[in-house]
Amino acid sequence: MAETVKLRDEYIKLGQALKAAHVVDSGVDAKYAVEEGLVKVNGQTEYQRGKKLRDGDVVEYDGKTIRIEA
């Protein structure tokens, strides 16, 4: 089942979304997961922790799916 992260603003950054969905414990863990190419956004490997995610984006990490919703 997919985890859902609700937007409070126009976007949320990738690292923040990983923490909000509780798939990483800290910003440092998020940083390494992204830098190592372990995170996909909308099916594409993403290497920027600061990538802006908006309504409808889908993040995949460690077998988990996170949906971004407004």
For each residue, the residues with C-beta under 8 A, 3 or more apart:
1:
2: 58 64 65 66 67
3: 21 22 23 64 65 66 67
4: 66 67 68 69
5: 12 17 20 21 66 67 68 69
6: 69 70
7: 10 11 12 54 55 68 69 70
8: 12
9: 12
10: 7 54
11: 7 52 53 54
12: 5 7 8 9 16 17 20 52 53 68
13: 16 17 49 50 51 52 53
14: 17 18 30 34 39 41 46 48 49 50 51 52 53 59
15: 18 19 27 30 31 34 49 50
16: 12 13 19 20 30
17: 5 12 13 14 20 21 53 59 66 68
18: 14 15 21 23 24 29 30 33 34 39 59 61 66
19: 15 16 22 24 25 26 27 30
20: 5 12 16 17
21: 3 5 17 18 59 64 66
22: 3 19
23: 3 18 61 62 64 66
24: 18 19 29 30 33 61
25: 19 29
26: 19 29 30
27: 15 19 30 31
28: 31 32
29: 18 24 25 26 32 33
30: 14 15 16 18 19 24 26 27 33 34 49
31: 15 27 28 34 35 49
32: 28 29 35 36
33: 18 24 29 30 36 38 39 61 62
34: 14 15 18 30 31 37 38 39 46 47 48 49
35: 31 32 47 49
36: 32 33
37: 34 45 47
38: 33 34 61 62
39: 14 18 33 34 45 46 59 60 61
40: 43 44 45 46 59 60 61
41: 14 44 46 51 53 57 58 59
42: 57 58
43: 40 58 60
44: 40 41
45: 37 39 40
46: 14 34 39 40 41 51
47: 34 35 37
48: 14 34 51
49: 13 14 15 30 31 34 35
50: 13 14 15
51: 13 14 41 46 48
52: 11 12 13 14
53: 11 12 13 14 17 41 57 59 68
54: 7 10 11 57 68
55: 7 68 69 70
56: 68 69
57: 41 42 53 54 67 68
58: 2 41 42 43 65 66 67 68
59: 14 17 18 21 39 40 41 53 65 66 67 68
60: 39 40 43 64 65 66
61: 18 23 24 33 38 39 40 64 66
62: 23 33 38
63:
64: 2 3 21 23 60 61
65: 2 3 58 59 60
66: 2 3 4 5 17 18 21 23 58 59 60 61
67: 2 3 4 5 57 58 59
68: 4 5 7 12 17 53 54 55 56 57 58 59
69: 4 5 6 7 55 56
70: 6 7 55
